[in-house]
Structures are given as structure tokens and as C-alpha cells.
Amino acid sequence: MSITTRLQLSAMMFLQFFMWGAWYGQVTKYMEKTMGATGVQQGAAFATFSLAMLAAPFFVGMIADRYFAAQRVLGILNLLGAAVLYFLIDVHDADQFFWILLVYCLTFAPTLALTSSIAMQQMSSPEKQFPGIRVLGTLAWIAVTNIIGYYGLGDKVEIFKLSMYTSLAFGIFSFFLPNTPPKATQSTSLGQILGLNAFKLFKDRSFTIFFISSVLICIPLSFYYAMANPALTDSGLKNVENVMSLGQVSEVGFMLLIPLAFMRLGVKKMLIVGLIAWIARFLFFGFGNAEAGVWMFYLAIILHGVCYDFFFVTGQIYTDNKAGDDIRSSAQGLITLATYGIGMSIGSYLSGAVKDWAKTATGIDYLKFWTVPAVIAGVVLLLFVFFFTDNKKPVPSEGELVTGPL
């Protein structure tokens, strides 16, 4: 891979996650402060990304992989996304906002797979070269959230303007990326796109437990992504976006520990450590405050690395090891569809409903609110401890250590 190609792909990843990070963690706070949206309305809006993720495999598998060069599809989608955001920034009704944000997410969700596909098809050794390119996405997320926090834009329409301008620039830039023509030469069935070929893995009880747990743990995951920012803001914590970016810093650090943890702990213990961290972080959020208890907030955020990496990244590696070469892609597709599609959709809606349930005459009882995801994570932990039996200690290859949606 030439230096020019590496720089192009690095810029592509930076723009992709800069555009996403500008609004994703702040959208519920924006709706609450500017629209007076209820918790249910906030949760529903946050679920638009997960709903779009359900449709993304169809788009990529049936269109982008078969008929058009990936960089052109990426460019068109980003330009369409910028156009939708142009209309979104003038919407002040929460119900109307939901539908326009859903349309935007339908243009955005497929780009996540497209950028990975474009990058890997330009690499001679993706397992060695991809992590160094993909890390630019994490750095972009850290950069944009710190910009938003520094200028106090988290509850202002500028978060979508920033995403709109980035989407426009990214759309134009995409047409100058290395040519990535469609690769598929054989017909692709609906079952293959949905990962249904991997259903035979459910004959293994431990994989079934892992699959169910993955869906369930994405429910409290959505509580964090959707509501942590407004919760910390309501507590009186300053520069919330800057503080929350420590979660991505932590994610990078714990990612480097995964190979060692695999050798020392094995799959089951790593997954259990991840689940215990989930419970702990929600309790820290519940009991913390912006004064003497501010250290609990910081610890809850820093735990994001072990929460995400030790469950989701470890789970990706576990799935890869369980699946043979013939169903490896289908198995990962099935897990992605179930977690970021089904699990996070449920969690987004539920987080909004729980926020309304925890409302008091003076605000939100956040101890009551955060107890719900802590209990869900506790149920998943018990499920794992008593029914999951895989204790193998495979050593992941470098290419498997790739972060997800941050």
C-alpha cells in the first residue's frame, strides 16, 4: 500500500467518525434542551441509528457489493446525508425530528461497512494494516467531542451543522478515493446477507448463551450512549463531552491488553470481567455527583474501555473462532444485526421510557434510572456464570482487534 493510499484511507476514517461523533452522543441532550422532548421521544430518536443498521446489510449486500464502485456509493450517500441534515437543522418538533433523523441514518449506516470495505480492498495484509488506519476513527471521535465540549455546543444545533459540513466534504472527497469496484460475482441470498447460514452455531449451547447475552447487554449499552451525556449535564458536571472522550481513550488502551488477557483469562473470564464492569459503571453513574462524588463519574466513563472491549471485541473474536471459514462472515453479520440492530433498538426505546419513569417533581432520579441497566447487566452476568462453559484461550490475530462504534 502506497503512502498516498494510506493517507487517503486515514483521512476517510477520520472524516467518517468525525461526522458521526459530532451528533451521536449529544442528540438526546439537544432534544431535551431545545425541544423539551420527553424521554420516550429522546429514546426513539436515538433508536433511528439501530433501525437503520437493520437495513444497512441489505443495501451493502444487494447494491454496493454488486453494481457500483464502493467509493462512488460512499460519495453519493454522504452528499445525500448532508442534504438531509440541511433540513434537519431547522426542525423543532420532536416527532418530526424522529422521521428526518431516521432518513439521515438510512444514508449514514451503510457508510460504516463501505469505509471498512474500501480500506481492506486496498490492503495486501488487512490483518496488519487495518488497525493502524481504523484508529484514526477513534482519534476523530475524541477530537470532535472535545471541540464540542470546549465550545459548549453539546445542546446546540451546531452539532448537526458540523456533521453536515463534514458530510459534504466527505462526499466530495469520496470520489477521489482509490477505485474499489464491486467484487461479488455470484448471487447473494437474503439468508446470507442476514447471516442465517450461521444458525447452525446455535447447536452449541454456549454460543446460544453468548448470542442471547449479546442482545441483552446491548440494552444497557444504549442507556449509556443515549443518556449518559444529558445525565451528566443535569448533574452539573462541566465540559461533559470532553470528559466523556476519556471513554474512547480508555477503549484504545484496553484494546492493547486483549491479547494478553486472552492468554491469561480465556473467553469466559474476559466476558465476565466485562459484564462486572458494566454493573459497576452504572452504579457509579447512579451514586456519583458533580461535587465530592465526581470521581465516580470519571471512573464510570473510563470503564468504557473494559466494558466495550472485554465483551464486544472479545465476543467478535469468540464468534470468529467458533465459525468455520464457510460461515465466518455470516456469523459476524448475524451478531452485528442482533446487537446493533435489535438489542440497541430495544435499549434506546427502553432508556427513554425509564427516563420518564424516573422523573420526579424536581428532575430525574438518576439513581433510580441507572439501577435498571445495572440490573439487566446483572441478569446477563448470572446467565454467563451458570450456563456458559467455553474456557478456551485462543490468541487473537492483530486484524481481529478492531473497535466497533466506539
Secondary structure, DSSP 8 states (H G I E B T S, - for coil): --HHHHHHHHHHHHHHHHHHHTTTTTHHHHHHHHH---HHHHHHHHTHHHHHHHHHHHHIIIIITTTS-HHHHHHHHHHHHHHHHHHHTT---HHHHHHHHHHHHHHHHHHHHHHHHHHHHT-S-HHHHHHHHHHHHHHHHHHHHHHHHHHT-TTSTHHHHHHHHHHHHHHHHHTTS--------S---HHHHHTGGGGGGGGSHHHHHHHHHHHHHHHHHHHHHHHHHHHHHHHT-SSHHHHHTHHHHHHHHHHHHHHHHHHHHHHHHHHHHHHHHHHHHHHHHHH--SSTTHHHHHHHHHTHHHHHIIIIIHHHHHHHHHS-TTTHHHHHHHHHIIIIIIIHHHHHHHHHHHHHHTEETTEE-HHHHHHHHHHHHHHHHHHHHHH----------GGG------
